[in-house]
Amino acid sequence: MQTKKLHDWNLSYSQAIALQRELAQKVQQIPLRNRPTTIAGLDCALSIDNQSIIAAVVVLRVLSAVRGLREPSGQAEFQLIETATAWQKITFPYIPGLLSFRESPVCIAAVEKLQKEPDAFIIDGQGIAHPRRFGIAAHLGLFFDKPTIGCAKSRLTGSFEEPAREKGAYCPLKDNQEVIGAAVRTRSGVKPVFVSVGNKCMLKDAIEIILAWTAKYRVPEPTRLAHQLVSKLKREA
């Protein structure tokens, strides 16, 4: 799969901050034209020696008919289509709020190995639910030029009220009065995940897709399987 070439990665702290603010203006919050039938999940992890980052992308196809993006039973079936991985030395330090400059290059390298383009991406991380509205899912969404969703297991910024305990409940995640995402209950009685727009979708679309592509676990199947793959590579290394 081809990706866009937006900028170089050899940046200082101040340059990275300025670039985030600039690129955040290019994120498109627009309604989805078509329901995605193939979605790629993307996750990465530090190597055991903390010198490299491993990325894995897993592409799934939905098999069961989904009405309104969500199965009436709440349980869709998925087929594994393709996987790809990449491994790169760390070139950017760990700085809160600038995670995408550390992890995006290896994520892009993995995605560029895909033979076919998925309809959309789910990233294990934040989209616009970020202090400068430009988390890793937004950053990668611009490189991929595809509908992209951030689905994080923890909150980075903003405040929210706890959603109802049943699966499918959600509450807005707000920074002051601005809605930047949602806390979404993907399993009854389990902690919510934090969903936000990465690129080329609306928050409503993102929430529906996350719920439709989550099976019996807390996180959606594409990123769950990507996490399994990257963890396996880390152990084997």
N, C-alpha and C positions, 0 to 999 in steps of 0.2 A: 504494500500500500504506500502510495506517495503522501508525504506530508508537506506542509508549507514551511518555508525557511523565513522565519520572522526576524531573528536577530542572532548575534553571537552570544556565547555563554561566558566569555572572559570579561566579567563585570565586577566592579567594586560594589560595596554595600550601598552607597548613595546612588550609583547608576542603576542598580537592581530596583531600588525603591522607586526611582523616577520612572523606570520602564514599566513597573506594575501600574502606576497611576495612568500612564499613557495607554497601555494596552487594555486596561479595564474599560476604557471608553469604546473599545471595539467589540466587546461581548454583545451578542445579539440575544435579546429575550423576545423570541417570536414563537407563535404557535407551531406545533409540529404539523407538517403537511400530511404525512403518512405515518401509520402505525408501524413501529420497527418490528421486524420479524427476526432479525439477527442483531445481537448485541454483544459487544466485547467488554469484558471486565479486565481491569488493569490494576495491578498491585506491585509493590516492590518492597525490598527488605535489605538491611545491612548484611554484609557477609560476616562470618564469625570473627574475622580479624579486624572488623570495622574499617577496612581500607577500601572496600568496593560496595557497589549497590547492584543488586540483582533485580531485574524486572521480568514479570510474566504477564502475557495477555492471553485470555481465553475467550474464544468466540462461540456463542451458543445460538441455536435456532429454536424458536418456540414451536412446539408441535401441536399442542391443543388449541382449538379455536378460542380466541380471547375476545370477549364482548366488552366494548368500552375499556379495553386494555386490561381488564381484570376478569379472571375466571369466576363464574358464579360460586364455584366451590372454594375459591381461594387457592386452588392448587393447579398450576400449569405444569406441562411436561416439556423438557428441553433436550435437545440433541447437541452433542459436542461436535463442532465443525472444524476448528483449527486452534492450535496454540503456537506461541512463539515466545522466545526468551532472549534476554540480553544481559550482559555483565560488563560494568565499567568501573574504573577507578574513580574515587571521589575527587572532584575538583573544586567544590564549593563548600564552605564550612556550614555547620548546622547553626542557623539563625532563625529564631521564631518568626513566622510570618513570611519567610523567604524559602520555604521548603521546596517550592517548585524549581528553584534554580539549582538545587542539589539533586533532585530526583527526575526532573523532566527529561534531560538528555538520554538517560538509559531507557526510560519509558518510550520515548520516540524511536529509539533504536530497535526496541522489540516490536513496536507496531509496524515499522517499515519492513519487517520480515513477513508480514501477513500477505498471503497470496490474493485474498479477496477483501474488499472493503465491507466492514459491517455497517449496518444502518445507523447505529448509535453506540456510544461508549458510556460505561459507568466506571467512575474512578473512585478508588478508596481514598477519599480526601475531600477537601472543601472546594466548592465552586465560588460563588460570589459571597458566601458566608465567611467573609474574611475582612480584616480591618480596612484594607484598601480595595475590597471587592474583587480580589484577583488571587484566589487560591489555585492549587495545582490543577483542579478540574477545569477552571476557566482558562488557565494558561495552555493546557494541552488541548482544550476545545478549539482554541484559535489555530494551533498547529494542525489539528486533524480536520478542521473545517467541517465538522459533523455535529449533530445533536449530542451533547455531552452533559452528564449529570455527576455532581459530586455527592457521594454517599459516605459520610464519615461516622465512625463509631463514637466520637466525642465532639463536644462543642468547642469551637475556637473563639468565637465572639458572639455577642448578642444575648438576649434573654428570652425565656419562653415559659409558658405554663405547662405543667405536666399533662400530656394528652390522656384521654380515657384509656382504660387498661385493655380494651379489646383490640384485636388486630384491625388495622385500617384507620384507627383514630390518629389524628395529628393536630398540632397547634402551630401557629406561626412563630418563627424565630425572628426577633426584631432587634435592630440596633437603633435606639431612640424610637422613632415612629416608622422607620423604614423596614419593610419586610424583606429579609435577606435569605430566608429559607424556611424550613419547617422541621419540627421534631415529629418523627413518624413512627408509630407503633407497628412494627412488621410481624410481631408475634404477641399474642395475648399475654399480659403479665410480665413481659420482658422489656428491658430498657429500650427506649426509642433510638433510632438512628437519626442523623442530621442530614437532611437532603437540601441541596441548593442547585440552582442553575449553573451549568458550566458554560454552555454556549448553544445557541440555536434551538431553544425550547423555552417553555414557560414553566413556572414552578408547579402549576397544576399538572402539566404533562409529566414532569419529573417525579412527582409523588405517585401518580398512577402507574408509571413504569416500574418504579421501585417495588410497589406492592404487587404488581403483576409478575415480576421476575424474581420474587422471593418465594421460596418453597417452604420447607419446614424449619429453616434456620433464621437467625436474626438478620443476616445480611443477604443481599440478592445473590442468586446463583453465579452470575458471571464473576463477580469479585470474590466470592467465597472460593470458587475453584481456582481463580488466579492466585489467591493467598495460599491455597494448598500446594500449588505447583511451585511457587517461589520458596515456600518453606521446605519443600522436598529438595530443591536445588541447594538451598543453604546447608541442609544436613549432609547432603552428599559431598559438598565441597569440603 
